[in-house]
Amino acid sequence: MNLTDSKVGNLTDGEIGAEMLAGRLIRNGQQTQIGPACYELRMGQIYYDLTEGARRFDVGQGGKVLIKPGHRVVLITQEELIIPTNMIARIISKGSLFSVGLSPVCTYADPGFAGNVGVVT
């Protein structure tokens, strides 16, 4: 499938994987993160605590993040998205995040967007 083709709907897991293998759509990704018609983004090494004046934190490789109750943070993804100009990427939260007390804000990446995504929670 060529992503310049006209299509309405979601990409399949196969289409996402093929685009990744071709070096498009998702950089720094892993095929194991592909789900049915989705890709599960991972948190990178940087986040910002908006409650503390947008203070930047670098957690390092494999580091852990402790989000204090009532704090709003922006988690920066490990993956970089490369969204074609004829597509929009929906970024929605997993239900399992609610079970640990997180409420990420659903957002999207505009057509033509390239870079890491900041997810507010």
C-alpha distance (Angstrom), angle and dihedral (degrees) to the residues before:
residue distance angle dihedral
M1 . . .
N2 3.75 . .
L3 3.80 112.3 .
T4 3.79 89.4 -142.1
D5 3.81 88.2 67.5
S6 3.78 115.6 102.9
K7 3.79 109.9 -102.0
V8 3.77 135.5 155.7
G9 3.79 118.7 -153.9
N10 3.77 137.3 30.5
L11 3.76 130.2 -33.2
T12 3.78 113.9 -112.5
D13 3.78 121.9 -122.1
G14 3.81 88.1 -105.1
E15 3.80 92.3 53.5
I16 3.80 91.8 48.0
G17 3.82 90.9 49.7
A18 3.80 92.9 47.7
E19 3.81 91.5 50.8
M20 3.79 91.3 49.4
L21 3.80 92.1 49.9
A22 3.81 88.7 51.6
G23 3.84 90.0 53.7
R24 3.79 94.3 -107.8
L25 3.82 137.2 113.9
I26 3.84 98.6 14.9
R27 3.82 126.5 35.5
N28 3.84 122.6 -166.8
G29 3.78 88.5 19.3
Q30 3.77 132.7 138.0
Q31 3.78 125.9 -136.6
T32 3.83 88.3 -133.8
Q33 3.83 89.2 67.5
I34 3.80 92.0 62.9
G35 3.78 114.0 106.8
P36 3.80 132.6 176.1
A37 3.81 102.9 -50.8
C38 3.82 91.6 -22.2
Y39 3.78 147.0 74.9
E40 3.82 120.0 -137.2
L41 3.80 108.0 -135.3
R42 3.81 118.6 -143.0
M43 3.76 128.0 -143.3
G44 3.78 114.4 -106.0
Q45 3.79 127.7 -147.4
I46 3.81 98.1 -81.5
Y47 3.78 134.1 69.2
Y48 3.79 136.3 162.7
D49 3.80 126.2 -138.7
L50 3.80 105.8 -144.5
T51 3.81 91.2 -172.0
E52 3.81 89.2 61.8
G53 3.82 96.6 52.0
A54 3.83 94.9 -79.3
R55 3.80 90.2 -61.2
R56 3.81 112.0 -174.9
F57 3.79 120.7 -128.6
D58 3.80 125.7 -167.6
V59 3.79 109.4 -159.3
G60 3.80 96.5 -178.0
Q61 3.79 128.1 -140.3
G62 3.81 110.2 -28.3
G63 3.80 91.9 -3.0
K64 3.77 124.3 152.0
V65 3.78 130.1 -124.4
L66 3.78 125.3 -144.4
I67 3.78 111.4 -162.1
K68 3.78 110.6 -160.1
P69 3.82 118.0 -133.2
G70 3.80 111.6 -87.7
H71 3.81 93.9 15.1
R72 3.78 122.9 127.9
V73 3.79 115.9 -146.5
V74 3.79 137.9 179.2
L75 3.80 112.0 -136.1
I76 3.81 113.1 -156.9
T77 3.79 114.9 -143.9
Q78 3.78 123.7 -121.7
E79 3.79 89.6 -139.5
E80 3.78 124.7 72.9
L81 3.78 116.3 -141.8
I82 3.80 122.4 -143.1
I83 3.78 104.6 -166.6
P84 3.82 116.9 -168.1
T85 3.79 117.3 -127.8
N86 3.80 91.8 -109.4
M87 3.80 95.8 53.6
I88 3.79 141.7 66.1
A89 3.81 124.4 -154.8
R90 3.80 118.5 -140.8
I91 3.79 114.9 -148.9
I92 3.78 111.8 -160.7
S93 3.77 132.1 166.8
K94 3.78 128.3 -108.5
G95 3.78 117.4 -116.1
S96 3.80 90.6 -126.5
L97 3.81 90.0 67.8
F98 3.79 90.3 65.3
S99 3.81 89.9 57.3
V100 3.83 89.6 63.0
G101 3.80 93.2 46.6
L102 3.81 100.2 -98.2
S103 3.79 123.3 132.1
P104 3.81 107.4 -171.8
V105 3.78 116.6 -165.9
C106 3.79 113.4 -117.6
T107 3.78 112.4 -126.7
Y108 3.78 141.2 153.8
A109 3.79 141.4 -127.9
D110 3.80 114.0 -122.0
P111 3.80 124.1 -124.0
G112 3.81 107.8 -81.0
F113 3.82 94.2 21.2
A114 3.79 116.4 147.3
G115 3.79 125.2 -179.1
N116 3.77 145.1 49.1
V117 3.79 118.7 -36.9
G118 3.79 125.3 -126.7
V119 3.80 112.6 -143.9
V120 3.81 114.4 -161.8
T121 3.80 116.0 -145.8
